[in-house]
Amino acid sequence: MQFIWFMLVLLCLLLYVVLDGYDLGIGIATLFERDTKRRHEMIELVAIAWDGNETWLVLFGVSLWFGFPLAFGTILPHAFLPMIVTLFALITRGVSVEMFSQRPPAPGWEKAFGIGSLVAVIAIGVAASTLTTPLIINGGAYNGSAFGEMSWYSVLTALALVAGTMALGYAYIKWKATGELRAVAGRRGSLAAVSAVVLGGGALGALNATAAPMDLSAPAKAGGFACLMVFAAAGVVMAAVTLRPASRSDQLPMAGLTIAVVATILAVVVTRYPVLAPPGLTVYNAASPNTTYDFIAVGIGINVPLILFYNWYSHYTFRGKLAGSTGHLEGGIPGVPDINQEVN
C-alpha cells in the first residue's frame, strides 16, 4: 500500500510540474515581452486553465500529508519560508489574472502576474532543493533551522527550474498561438530550452555533491536511470528541432519537453527510492497506518478522476489556435483576443 500511495503522490507532482509549469513559464515570459498585444495574448492563454493546473499542488500536499505524515511534518518546516513565499506568489498570480479581465484593466496587474510567476518558480526551486539536505529530527519532530534549505544548490535548482518552466511556456505558446507571437515563442523557446538543459544537467550532476547523492550501485537502478535519461535526451532533441519557427509541428515541442521533464524526475526518483528525505526518512518508516489509507483512498479516488476530467475538458474546450486579431476579452477590452474565439 505504501508503494501505491507513493506512486499517487508522484503522479500529482508530475502533473503539477508539467501543467502549472507551462503557465508559470508563460507568466515569466511576459516580463520579457514588450509588445502589449502579444503580452495580453500570453495572459489569455494562461487564463483558460490555470486554476485547474494548480489543483494538483493541493492534491499533492494532501496526499503527502495523509500518506506520509512524518515526511510532511519534517520536510514542511525545513522548507517553510520558501513555501510561504510560493503560496503568496501563487495568490498574486490568481488575483492578477482575474483583475486583468476587468474593464478597464487595473494598471500594474500584468507586471504583478509576471513577477508573481517568477517568485513562485524560484521559491519552488529552493523548496525542492530541501530534499538534498539532511533533516534534523529529534523525537520524531524537525529540529533544524528555518533557513536550513538555503545553499548554493538551492540557487542552481531555482535557476534550472526558471529556465525549464520558460521552455515549457514558450512551447505551449507555439502550440496555441499564431503569427508573430508563435514565431517569437519559437525563437525564445529554443534559447530557454538550451538554458534549461545546461542548468538542469548541472543540477543533476551536482546532486552527487550534496547530502543526497544518487544511488546507482544496484544494476536495476543504474539501468533504469540510463533508460530514463535516454528518453529525456530524446524529448529535448524533439523539442529543439520542432521549436524553430520554420517547423510546422507545433504540438511536438510541448510533447518533447513533457517527456524530458517527466523522464528526468523519474530518473532521480529511481535512484533515490525509497528515501523521501535524507538521511533516512523513507516511504516505509514515514507511512501512515493502513486504516488511514483505506479511509482517504475514497476521497482521493473520487477527486483524481474529476480533476483529470476537468483538466482535459478545459483544454479540449479551448483546443486549436488562439485567434489573435480582432477578438475581445470577456471583460470587453478592445483589441485583446478573446479566449473563447478559437480556430482549428
RONUKE-503979 format. One record per residue (C-alpha): chain; x, y, z; residue in three letters. Coordinates in Angstrom, 2 decimals, decimal comma. Layout:
// RONUKE-503979
+-----+---------+---------+---------+------+
! mol !    east !   north !      up ! type !
+-----+---------+---------+---------+------+
!   A !       X !       Y !       Z !  ALA !
...
+-----+---------+---------+---------+------+
//
This chain:
// RONUKE-503979
+-----+---------+---------+---------+------+
! mol !    east !   north !      up ! type !
+-----+---------+---------+---------+------+
!   A !    0,00 !    0,00 !    0,00 !  MET !
!   A !    2,87 !    2,39 !    0,78 !  GLN !
!   A !    4,30 !    1,97 !   -2,73 !  PHE !
!   A !    0,90 !    2,54 !   -4,37 !  ILE !
!   A !    0,39 !    5,70 !   -2,35 !  TRP !
!   A !    3,88 !    6,88 !   -3,20 !  PHE !
!   A !    3,04 !    6,47 !   -6,89 !  MET !
!   A !   -0,10 !    8,58 !   -6,37 !  LEU !
!   A !    1,93 !   11,34 !   -4,72 !  VAL !
!   A !    4,43 !   11,15 !   -7,59 !  LEU !
!   A !    1,62 !   11,35 !  -10,16 !  LEU !
!   A !    0,26 !   14,52 !   -8,55 !  CYS !
!   A !    3,75 !   16,02 !   -8,54 !  LEU !
!   A !    4,39 !   15,21 !  -12,20 !  LEU !
!   A !    1,04 !   16,62 !  -13,31 !  LEU !
!   A !    1,63 !   19,81 !  -11,33 !  TYR !
!   A !    5,14 !   20,30 !  -12,69 !  VAL !
!   A !    4,02 !   19,91 !  -16,31 !  VAL !
!   A !    0,63 !   21,65 !  -16,22 !  LEU !
!   A !    1,37 !   24,53 !  -13,89 !  ASP !
!   A !    4,91 !   24,59 !  -15,23 !  GLY !
!   A !    3,85 !   25,85 !  -18,63 !  TYR !
!   A !    1,58 !   28,61 !  -17,28 !  ASP !
!   A !    4,21 !   29,71 !  -14,75 !  LEU !
!   A !    6,65 !   29,82 !  -17,65 !  GLY !
!   A !    4,27 !   31,96 !  -19,70 !  ILE !
!   A !    3,95 !   34,29 !  -16,72 !  GLY !
!   A !    7,73 !   34,72 !  -16,53 !  ILE !
!   A !    7,88 !   35,20 !  -20,30 !  ALA !
!   A !    5,52 !   38,19 !  -20,06 !  THR !
!   A !    8,26 !   40,06 !  -18,21 !  LEU !
!   A !   10,40 !   39,90 !  -21,36 !  PHE !
!   A !    7,64 !   40,79 !  -23,83 !  GLU !
!   A !    7,46 !   44,49 !  -24,70 !  ARG !
!   A !    4,62 !   44,26 !  -27,19 !  ASP !
!   A !    1,36 !   44,93 !  -25,31 !  THR !
!   A !   -0,85 !   42,93 !  -27,66 !  LYS !
!   A !    1,34 !   39,84 !  -27,55 !  ARG !
!   A !    1,62 !   40,14 !  -23,77 !  ARG !
!   A !   -2,18 !   40,19 !  -23,48 !  HIS !
!   A !   -2,45 !   37,12 !  -25,68 !  GLU !
!   A !    0,03 !   35,28 !  -23,46 !  MET !
!   A !   -2,01 !   36,02 !  -20,34 !  ILE !
!   A !   -5,17 !   34,86 !  -22,08 !  GLU !
!   A !   -3,51 !   31,53 !  -22,82 !  LEU !
!   A !   -2,98 !   31,09 !  -19,08 !  VAL !
!   A !   -6,49 !   32,22 !  -18,14 !  ALA !
!   A !   -8,23 !   29,20 !  -19,65 !  ILE !
!   A !   -6,82 !   26,58 !  -17,27 !  ALA !
!   A !   -4,51 !   27,99 !  -14,59 !  TRP !
!   A !   -6,87 !   27,19 !  -11,69 !  ASP !
!   A !   -7,22 !   23,55 !  -12,71 !  GLY !
!   A !   -3,46 !   23,23 !  -13,14 !  ASN !
!   A !   -2,76 !   24,46 !   -9,61 !  GLU !
!   A !   -5,26 !   21,98 !   -8,16 !  THR !
!   A !   -2,60 !   19,29 !   -8,50 !  TRP !
!   A !   -0,40 !   21,13 !   -6,00 !  LEU !
!   A !   -3,21 !   20,97 !   -3,43 !  VAL !
!   A !   -3,77 !   17,29 !   -4,13 !  LEU !
!   A !   -0,04 !   16,64 !   -3,88 !  PHE !
!   A !    0,09 !   18,28 !   -0,45 !  GLY !
!   A !   -2,99 !   16,43 !    0,79 !  VAL !
!   A !   -1,71 !   13,07 !   -0,49 !  SER !
!   A !    1,70 !   13,59 !    1,10 !  LEU !
!   A !    0,10 !   14,69 !    4,38 !  TRP !
!   A !   -2,20 !   11,68 !    4,66 !  PHE !
!   A !    0,10 !    9,09 !    3,15 !  GLY !
!   A !    3,42 !   10,07 !    4,74 !  PHE !
!   A !    2,69 !   12,36 !    7,70 !  PRO !
!   A !    6,19 !   12,09 !    9,17 !  LEU !
!   A !    7,70 !   13,23 !    5,88 !  ALA !
!   A !    5,18 !   16,06 !    5,56 !  PHE !
!   A !    5,76 !   17,16 !    9,15 !  GLY !
!   A !    9,53 !   17,29 !    8,79 !  THR !
!   A !   10,02 !   18,49 !    5,20 !  ILE !
!   A !    7,49 !   21,34 !    5,51 !  LEU !
!   A !    9,17 !   23,09 !    8,49 !  PRO !
!   A !   12,51 !   22,71 !    6,71 !  HIS !
!   A !   11,04 !   24,40 !    3,63 !  ALA !
!   A !    8,61 !   26,65 !    5,49 !  PHE !
!   A !    9,89 !   30,01 !    4,27 !  LEU !
!   A !   10,07 !   29,25 !    0,53 !  PRO !
!   A !    6,68 !   27,52 !    0,67 !  MET !
!   A !    5,07 !   30,58 !    2,29 !  ILE !
!   A !    6,61 !   32,75 !   -0,42 !  VAL !
!   A !    5,30 !   30,30 !   -3,04 !  THR !
!   A !    1,75 !   30,48 !   -1,70 !  LEU !
!   A !    1,69 !   34,29 !   -1,65 !  PHE !
!   A !    3,16 !   34,41 !   -5,16 !  ALA !
!   A !    0,54 !   31,96 !   -6,47 !  LEU !
!   A !   -2,22 !   34,01 !   -4,83 !  ILE !
!   A !   -0,86 !   37,12 !   -6,52 !  THR !
!   A !   -0,90 !   35,33 !   -9,89 !  ARG !
!   A !   -4,50 !   34,23 !   -9,48 !  GLY !
!   A !   -5,71 !   37,66 !   -8,46 !  VAL !
!   A !   -3,73 !   39,24 !  -11,31 !  SER !
!   A !   -5,39 !   37,06 !  -13,95 !  VAL !
!   A !   -8,86 !   37,96 !  -12,68 !  GLU !
!   A !   -8,09 !   41,67 !  -12,31 !  MET !
!   A !   -6,64 !   41,73 !  -15,81 !  PHE !
!   A !  -10,03 !   40,60 !  -17,12 !  SER !
!   A !  -11,83 !   43,65 !  -15,72 !  GLN !
!   A !  -12,71 !   46,76 !  -17,73 !  ARG !
!   A !  -10,69 !   48,86 !  -17,71 !  PRO !
!   A !   -7,80 !   46,62 !  -16,60 !  PRO !
!   A !   -6,21 !   47,73 !  -13,37 !  ALA !
!   A !   -2,71 !   49,11 !  -14,03 !  PRO !
!   A !    0,17 !   47,04 !  -12,79 !  GLY !
!   A !   -1,60 !   43,67 !  -12,72 !  TRP !
!   A !    0,23 !   42,43 !  -15,81 !  GLU !
!   A !    3,55 !   43,13 !  -14,11 !  LYS !
!   A !    2,30 !   41,56 !  -10,87 !  ALA !
!   A !    1,37 !   38,42 !  -12,83 !  PHE !
!   A !    4,86 !   38,10 !  -14,26 !  GLY !
!   A !    6,67 !   38,87 !  -11,01 !  ILE !
!   A !    4,41 !   36,51 !   -9,07 !  GLY !
!   A !    5,19 !   33,73 !  -11,55 !  SER !
!   A !    8,95 !   34,32 !  -11,29 !  LEU !
!   A !    8,94 !   34,46 !   -7,49 !  VAL !
!   A !    6,81 !   31,30 !   -7,29 !  ALA !
!   A !    9,18 !   29,31 !   -9,51 !  VAL !
!   A !   12,28 !   30,48 !   -7,63 !  ILE !
!   A !   10,68 !   29,63 !   -4,29 !  ALA !
!   A !    9,57 !   26,20 !   -5,53 !  ILE !
!   A !   13,11 !   25,54 !   -6,72 !  GLY !
!   A !   14,51 !   26,44 !   -3,31 !  VAL !
!   A !   11,90 !   24,25 !   -1,61 !  ALA !
!   A !   12,67 !   21,33 !   -3,93 !  ALA !
!   A !   16,34 !   21,57 !   -3,04 !  SER !
!   A !   15,45 !   20,76 !    0,58 !  THR !
!   A !   15,21 !   17,12 !   -0,47 !  LEU !
!   A !   19,02 !   17,16 !   -0,85 !  THR !
!   A !   19,65 !   18,49 !    2,66 !  THR !
!   A !   19,72 !   16,25 !    5,76 !  PRO !
!   A !   16,74 !   16,83 !    8,03 !  LEU !
!   A !   17,49 !   17,19 !   11,72 !  ILE !
!   A !   14,87 !   15,10 !   13,53 !  ILE !
!   A !   14,66 !   14,72 !   17,29 !  ASN !
!   A !   11,83 !   12,76 !   18,86 !  GLY !
!   A !   10,05 !   12,43 !   15,53 !  GLY !
!   A !    9,92 !   16,22 !   15,00 !  ALA !
!   A !   12,01 !   18,58 !   12,90 !  TYR !
!   A !   14,59 !   20,39 !   15,00 !  ASN !
!   A !   16,59 !   22,35 !   12,45 !  GLY !
!   A !   16,78 !   25,91 !   11,24 !  SER !
!   A !   14,05 !   27,54 !    9,16 !  ALA !
!   A !   16,92 !   28,67 !    6,88 !  PHE !
!   A !   18,33 !   25,15 !    6,58 !  GLY !
!   A !   17,28 !   24,85 !    2,94 !  GLU !
!   A !   19,43 !   27,76 !    1,69 !  MET !
!   A !   22,58 !   26,68 !   -0,15 !  SER !
!   A !   24,41 !   27,07 !   -3,45 !  TRP !
!   A !   22,45 !   24,08 !   -4,72 !  TYR !
!   A !   19,20 !   25,90 !   -3,99 !  SER !
!   A !   20,25 !   28,71 !   -6,31 !  VAL !
!   A !   21,23 !   26,28 !   -9,07 !  LEU !
!   A !   17,97 !   24,36 !   -8,72 !  THR !
!   A !   15,92 !   27,56 !   -8,81 !  ALA !
!   A !   17,67 !   28,81 !  -11,96 !  LEU !
!   A !   17,20 !   25,45 !  -13,69 !  ALA !
!   A !   13,51 !   25,50 !  -12,80 !  LEU !
!   A !   13,09 !   29,03 !  -14,14 !  VAL !
!   A !   14,66 !   28,05 !  -17,47 !  ALA !
!   A !   12,65 !   24,82 !  -17,62 !  GLY !
!   A !    9,30 !   26,47 !  -16,98 !  THR !
!   A !   10,05 !   29,17 !  -19,53 !  MET !
!   A !   10,83 !   26,49 !  -22,12 !  ALA !
!   A !    7,52 !   24,78 !  -21,34 !  LEU !
!   A !    5,72 !   28,11 !  -21,53 !  GLY !
!   A !    7,15 !   29,03 !  -24,92 !  TYR !
!   A !    6,43 !   25,52 !  -26,22 !  ALA !
!   A !    2,80 !   25,91 !  -25,19 !  TYR !
!   A !    2,61 !   29,37 !  -26,78 !  ILE !
!   A !    3,97 !   28,00 !  -30,07 !  LYS !
!   A !    1,32 !   25,28 !  -29,92 !  TRP !
!   A !   -1,58 !   27,68 !  -29,32 !  LYS !
!   A !   -0,56 !   30,99 !  -30,91 !  ALA !
!   A !   -0,35 !   32,24 !  -34,47 !  THR !
!   A !    1,57 !   34,91 !  -36,36 !  GLY !
!   A !    4,36 !   36,88 !  -34,73 !  GLU !
!   A !    3,69 !   35,54 !  -31,23 !  LEU !
!   A !    4,21 !   31,99 !  -32,50 !  ARG !
!   A !    7,48 !   32,98 !  -34,17 !  ALA !
!   A !    8,73 !   34,80 !  -31,07 !  VAL !
!   A !    7,86 !   31,78 !  -28,92 !  ALA !
!   A !    9,86 !   29,51 !  -31,22 !  GLY !
!   A !   12,96 !   31,69 !  -31,10 !  ARG !
!   A !   12,91 !   32,40 !  -27,39 !  ARG !
!   A !   11,77 !   28,89 !  -26,54 !  GLY !
!   A !   14,87 !   27,43 !  -28,20 !  SER !
!   A !   17,10 !   29,63 !  -26,06 !  LEU !
!   A !   15,15 !   28,74 !  -22,91 !  ALA !
!   A !   15,37 !   25,03 !  -23,73 !  ALA !
!   A !   19,15 !   25,20 !  -24,18 !  VAL !
!   A !   19,48 !   27,09 !  -20,88 !  SER !
!   A !   17,27 !   24,51 !  -19,15 !  ALA !
!   A !   19,41 !   21,64 !  -20,44 !  VAL !
!   A !   22,64 !   23,29 !  -19,29 !  VAL !
!   A !   21,34 !   24,34 !  -15,86 !  LEU !
!   A !   19,30 !   21,17 !  -15,34 !  GLY !
!   A !   22,22 !   18,99 !  -16,33 !  GLY !
!   A !   24,42 !   20,94 !  -13,94 !  GLY !
!   A !   21,93 !   20,49 !  -11,12 !  ALA !
!   A !   21,62 !   16,77 !  -11,86 !  LEU !
!   A !   25,37 !   16,34 !  -11,95 !  GLY !
!   A !   25,89 !   18,40 !   -8,81 !  ALA !
!   A !   23,37 !   16,26 !   -6,95 !  LEU !
!   A !   26,17 !   13,87 !   -6,05 !  ASN !
!   A !   27,95 !   16,74 !   -4,29 !  ALA !
!   A !   25,03 !   17,17 !   -1,88 !  THR !
!   A !   23,99 !   15,09 !    1,12 !  ALA !
!   A !   21,58 !   13,08 !   -1,03 !  ALA !
!   A !   23,60 !   11,62 !   -3,91 !  PRO !
!   A !   22,07 !    9,32 !   -6,50 !  MET !
!   A !   22,37 !    5,62 !   -5,69 !  ASP !
!   A !   23,47 !    3,79 !   -8,83 !  LEU !
!   A !   25,06 !    0,83 !   -7,08 !  SER !
!   A !   22,22 !   -1,59 !   -7,92 !  ALA !
!   A !   22,12 !   -2,72 !  -11,59 !  PRO !
!   A !   18,34 !   -2,19 !  -11,73 !  ALA !
!   A !   18,67 !    1,41 !  -10,56 !  LYS !
!   A !   21,58 !    2,13 !  -12,87 !  ALA !
!   A !   19,73 !    0,61 !  -15,82 !  GLY !
!   A !   16,50 !    2,43 !  -15,05 !  GLY !
!   A !   18,35 !    5,73 !  -14,69 !  PHE !
!   A !   20,15 !    5,25 !  -18,00 !  ALA !
!   A !   16,95 !    4,35 !  -19,88 !  CYS !
!   A !   15,06 !    7,33 !  -18,48 !  LEU !
!   A !   17,88 !    9,72 !  -19,34 !  MET !
!   A !   17,78 !    8,41 !  -22,92 !  VAL !
!   A !   14,08 !    9,28 !  -23,03 !  PHE !
!   A !   14,84 !   12,71 !  -21,57 !  ALA !
!   A !   17,52 !   13,34 !  -24,20 !  ALA !
!   A !   15,16 !   12,23 !  -26,97 !  ALA !
!   A !   12,49 !   14,61 !  -25,68 !  GLY !
!   A !   14,94 !   17,51 !  -25,63 !  VAL !
!   A !   16,05 !   16,78 !  -29,19 !  VAL !
!   A !   12,43 !   16,59 !  -30,36 !  MET !
!   A !   11,69 !   19,93 !  -28,73 !  ALA !
!   A !   14,85 !   21,59 !  -30,06 !  ALA !
!   A !   14,12 !   20,55 !  -33,63 !  VAL !
!   A !   10,43 !   21,48 !  -33,63 !  THR !
!   A !   10,62 !   24,71 !  -31,62 !  LEU !
!   A !   12,07 !   26,52 !  -34,60 !  ARG !
!   A !    9,52 !   28,90 !  -36,15 !  PRO !
!   A !   10,01 !   27,19 !  -39,53 !  ALA !
!   A !    8,78 !   23,88 !  -38,12 !  SER !
!   A !    5,07 !   23,29 !  -38,57 !  ARG !
!   A !    4,92 !   20,64 !  -35,84 !  SER !
!   A !    3,54 !   22,97 !  -33,20 !  ASP !
!   A !    2,45 !   20,25 !  -30,75 !  GLN !
!   A !    5,74 !   18,35 !  -30,71 !  LEU !
!   A !    7,79 !   20,91 !  -28,68 !  PRO !
!   A !    5,35 !   20,61 !  -25,79 !  MET !
!   A !    5,31 !   16,82 !  -26,10 !  ALA !
!   A !    9,10 !   16,62 !  -26,23 !  GLY !
!   A !    9,64 !   18,85 !  -23,20 !  LEU !
!   A !    6,96 !   16,98 !  -21,26 !  THR !
!   A !    8,77 !   13,70 !  -21,94 !  ILE !
!   A !   12,08 !   15,26 !  -20,91 !  ALA !
!   A !   10,72 !   16,70 !  -17,65 !  VAL !
!   A !    8,85 !   13,56 !  -16,63 !  VAL !
!   A !   11,77 !   11,27 !  -17,51 !  ALA !
!   A !   14,26 !   13,42 !  -15,57 !  THR !
!   A !   12,12 !   13,49 !  -12,43 !  ILE !
!   A !   11,52 !    9,74 !  -12,65 !  LEU !
!   A !   15,25 !    9,14 !  -13,11 !  ALA !
!   A !   16,00 !   10,97 !   -9,86 !  VAL !
!   A !   13,19 !    9,12 !   -8,07 !  VAL !
!   A !   14,53 !    5,76 !   -9,27 !  VAL !
!   A !   17,97 !    6,48 !   -7,81 !  THR !
!   A !   16,54 !    7,77 !   -4,52 !  ARG !
!   A !   13,69 !    5,33 !   -3,80 !  TYR !
!   A !   12,64 !    4,51 !   -1,09 !  PRO !
!   A !   14,23 !    7,60 !    0,54 !  VAL !
!   A !   11,89 !   10,58 !    0,76 !  LEU !
!   A !   14,35 !   12,86 !    2,53 !  ALA !
!   A !   17,87 !   12,28 !    3,84 !  PRO !
!   A !   19,33 !   10,88 !    5,89 !  PRO !
!   A !   16,86 !    8,04 !    6,47 !  GLY !
!   A !   13,25 !    9,15 !    6,04 !  LEU !
!   A !   11,79 !    6,52 !    3,72 !  THR !
!   A !    8,46 !    5,60 !    2,18 !  VAL !
!   A !    8,08 !    2,83 !    4,75 !  TYR !
!   A !    9,08 !    4,44 !    8,05 !  ASN !
!   A !    7,15 !    7,65 !    7,26 !  ALA !
!   A !    3,94 !    5,89 !    6,18 !  ALA !
!   A !    0,50 !    6,14 !    7,79 !  SER !
!   A !   -1,33 !    3,10 !    9,21 !  PRO !
!   A !   -3,17 !    1,01 !    6,62 !  ASN !
!   A !   -6,51 !    2,11 !    8,05 !  THR !
!   A !   -5,68 !    5,70 !    7,10 !  THR !
!   A !   -5,05 !    4,64 !    3,52 !  TYR !
!   A !   -8,38 !    2,85 !    3,41 !  ASP !
!   A !  -10,18 !    5,98 !    4,61 !  PHE !
!   A !   -8,53 !    8,61 !    2,42 !  ILE !
!   A !   -8,44 !    6,38 !   -0,68 !  ALA !
!   A !  -12,17 !    7,01 !   -1,06 !  VAL !
!   A !  -11,79 !   10,79 !   -1,23 !  GLY !
!   A !   -8,64 !   10,75 !   -3,35 !  ILE !
!   A !  -10,09 !    8,05 !   -5,60 !  GLY !
!   A !  -13,08 !   10,28 !   -6,37 !  ILE !
!   A !  -11,16 !   13,53 !   -6,80 !  ASN !
!   A !   -8,32 !   12,36 !   -9,05 !  VAL !
!   A !  -10,62 !   11,32 !  -11,93 !  PRO !
!   A !  -12,67 !   14,51 !  -11,51 !  LEU !
!   A !   -9,61 !   16,74 !  -11,68 !  ILE !
!   A !   -8,23 !   14,80 !  -14,63 !  LEU !
!   A !  -11,55 !   15,26 !  -16,41 !  PHE !
!   A !  -11,59 !   18,98 !  -15,61 !  TYR !
!   A !   -8,07 !   19,42 !  -16,98 !  ASN !
!   A !   -8,94 !   17,51 !  -20,13 !  TRP !
!   A !  -12,26 !   19,32 !  -20,65 !  TYR !
!   A !  -10,82 !   22,81 !  -20,18 !  SER !
!   A !   -8,07 !   22,17 !  -22,70 !  HIS !
!   A !  -10,45 !   20,38 !  -25,07 !  TYR !
!   A !  -12,93 !   23,25 !  -24,95 !  THR !
!   A !  -10,23 !   25,75 !  -25,92 !  PHE !
!   A !   -8,46 !   23,44 !  -28,35 !  ARG !
!   A !   -6,94 !   24,81 !  -31,52 !  GLY !
!   A !   -5,17 !   28,09 !  -32,18 !  LYS !
!   A !   -5,98 !   31,32 !  -30,39 !  LEU !
!   A !   -7,49 !   33,93 !  -32,70 !  ALA !
!   A !   -5,18 !   36,89 !  -32,29 !  GLY !
!   A !   -6,58 !   39,62 !  -34,49 !  SER !
!   A !   -9,98 !   41,08 !  -33,64 !  THR !
!   A !  -11,13 !   39,23 !  -30,54 !  GLY !
!   A !  -12,25 !   40,84 !  -27,31 !  HIS !
!   A !  -11,60 !   39,68 !  -23,80 !  LEU !
!   A !  -14,70 !   38,70 !  -21,86 !  GLU !
!   A !  -14,36 !   41,90 !  -19,88 !  GLY !
!   A !  -14,70 !   43,84 !  -23,14 !  GLY !
!   A !  -11,22 !   45,24 !  -23,72 !  ILE !
!   A !  -10,92 !   46,28 !  -27,38 !  PRO !
!   A !   -8,00 !   44,78 !  -29,23 !  GLY !
!   A !   -7,37 !   41,98 !  -26,74 !  VAL !
!   A !   -8,02 !   38,47 !  -28,10 !  PRO !
!   A !  -10,96 !   36,55 !  -26,68 !  ASP !
!   A !  -10,10 !   33,19 !  -25,16 !  ILE !
!   A !  -13,42 !   31,92 !  -26,44 !  ASN !
!   A !  -12,55 !   32,61 !  -30,06 !  GLN !
!   A !  -10,61 !   29,60 !  -31,25 !  GLU !
!   A !   -9,80 !   28,44 !  -34,73 !  VAL !
!   A !   -8,95 !   24,87 !  -35,53 !  ASN !
+-----+---------+---------+---------+------+
//
